[in-house]
């Protein structure tokens, strides 16, 4: 297909740089860049799932919420003047 495109100045400068870098013709460069752009935009962005890795530090054994040991645990960790 033959068509006329009007490129923004910054885009035209980038195309010219790529033509010089690759040594391809203008037609080949523009076609390759368009293919890359369409391929990239067709792929959905996948986010890496955020995973929490627990750190076992031994405090859990001391924590028993049924007998009021939360206050005792806080006092042990922060000292008797934590309040």
C-alpha beads as a LAMMPS data file, in Angstrom:
LAMMPS data file: protein, C-alpha beads

83 atoms
82 bonds

1 atom types
1 bond types

-500.0 500.0 xlo xhi
-500.0 500.0 ylo yhi
-500.0 500.0 zlo zhi

Masses

1 110.0

Atoms # bond

1 1 1 0.000 0.000 0.000
2 1 1 1.345 3.378 -0.913
3 1 1 0.485 6.280 1.390
4 1 1 1.778 9.599 2.637
5 1 1 2.455 10.064 6.348
6 1 1 3.170 13.267 8.193
7 1 1 5.453 12.493 11.108
8 1 1 6.042 14.725 14.092
9 1 1 9.529 16.227 14.099
10 1 1 10.706 14.110 17.053
11 1 1 9.418 10.896 15.453
12 1 1 11.010 11.764 12.111
13 1 1 14.328 12.383 13.861
14 1 1 14.111 8.999 15.600
15 1 1 13.307 7.272 12.300
16 1 1 16.277 9.001 10.651
17 1 1 18.561 7.866 13.493
18 1 1 17.314 4.305 13.130
19 1 1 17.839 4.395 9.355
20 1 1 21.444 5.483 9.893
21 1 1 21.978 2.911 12.657
22 1 1 20.470 -0.042 10.798
23 1 1 21.528 0.821 7.254
24 1 1 18.068 -0.175 6.007
25 1 1 15.967 1.812 3.592
26 1 1 13.376 4.227 4.918
27 1 1 10.587 1.880 3.820
28 1 1 12.130 -1.160 5.533
29 1 1 12.860 0.794 8.710
30 1 1 9.375 2.283 9.006
31 1 1 7.745 -1.105 8.322
32 1 1 9.934 -2.838 10.914
33 1 1 9.259 -0.169 13.532
34 1 1 5.519 -0.253 12.868
35 1 1 5.507 -4.051 13.193
36 1 1 7.385 -3.793 16.488
37 1 1 4.948 -1.179 17.765
38 1 1 1.871 -3.161 16.805
39 1 1 3.285 -6.370 18.245
40 1 1 4.183 -4.672 21.518
41 1 1 0.807 -2.977 21.893
42 1 1 -1.061 -6.227 21.145
43 1 1 0.519 -8.022 24.101
44 1 1 -1.203 -7.408 27.418
45 1 1 1.073 -6.117 30.121
46 1 1 1.499 -8.739 32.776
47 1 1 2.252 -7.673 36.278
48 1 1 4.332 -9.887 38.458
49 1 1 2.292 -10.998 41.427
50 1 1 3.341 -9.462 44.712
51 1 1 4.328 -12.231 47.096
52 1 1 4.909 -11.770 50.799
53 1 1 7.564 -14.050 52.173
54 1 1 7.066 -14.515 55.899
55 1 1 10.052 -14.322 58.175
56 1 1 9.926 -16.798 61.021
57 1 1 11.447 -15.103 64.012
58 1 1 10.175 -17.237 66.874
59 1 1 7.815 -14.651 68.389
60 1 1 4.702 -16.535 67.289
61 1 1 5.133 -19.235 69.913
62 1 1 4.831 -16.634 72.657
63 1 1 1.628 -15.139 71.273
64 1 1 -1.513 -16.529 72.844
65 1 1 -4.363 -14.025 72.649
66 1 1 -6.587 -16.026 75.015
67 1 1 -4.620 -15.430 78.168
68 1 1 -3.604 -11.780 77.700
69 1 1 -0.069 -12.471 76.531
70 1 1 -0.258 -9.761 73.858
71 1 1 0.508 -7.158 76.501
72 1 1 3.249 -9.357 77.878
73 1 1 4.727 -9.798 74.409
74 1 1 4.677 -6.050 73.735
75 1 1 6.275 -5.417 77.094
76 1 1 8.963 -8.001 76.381
77 1 1 9.712 -6.495 72.962
78 1 1 9.514 -2.812 73.880
79 1 1 10.241 -2.791 77.583
80 1 1 8.036 -2.126 80.626
81 1 1 7.449 1.561 79.710
82 1 1 5.796 0.834 76.346
83 1 1 2.508 2.500 77.348

Bonds

1 1 1 2
2 1 2 3
3 1 3 4
4 1 4 5
5 1 5 6
6 1 6 7
7 1 7 8
8 1 8 9
9 1 9 10
10 1 10 11
11 1 11 12
12 1 12 13
13 1 13 14
14 1 14 15
15 1 15 16
16 1 16 17
17 1 17 18
18 1 18 19
19 1 19 20
20 1 20 21
21 1 21 22
22 1 22 23
23 1 23 24
24 1 24 25
25 1 25 26
26 1 26 27
27 1 27 28
28 1 28 29
29 1 29 30
30 1 30 31
31 1 31 32
32 1 32 33
33 1 33 34
34 1 34 35
35 1 35 36
36 1 36 37
37 1 37 38
38 1 38 39
39 1 39 40
40 1 40 41
41 1 41 42
42 1 42 43
43 1 43 44
44 1 44 45
45 1 45 46
46 1 46 47
47 1 47 48
48 1 48 49
49 1 49 50
50 1 50 51
51 1 51 52
52 1 52 53
53 1 53 54
54 1 54 55
55 1 55 56
56 1 56 57
57 1 57 58
58 1 58 59
59 1 59 60
60 1 60 61
61 1 61 62
62 1 62 63
63 1 63 64
64 1 64 65
65 1 65 66
66 1 66 67
67 1 67 68
68 1 68 69
69 1 69 70
70 1 70 71
71 1 71 72
72 1 72 73
73 1 73 74
74 1 74 75
75 1 75 76
76 1 76 77
77 1 77 78
78 1 78 79
79 1 79 80
80 1 80 81
81 1 81 82
82 1 82 83
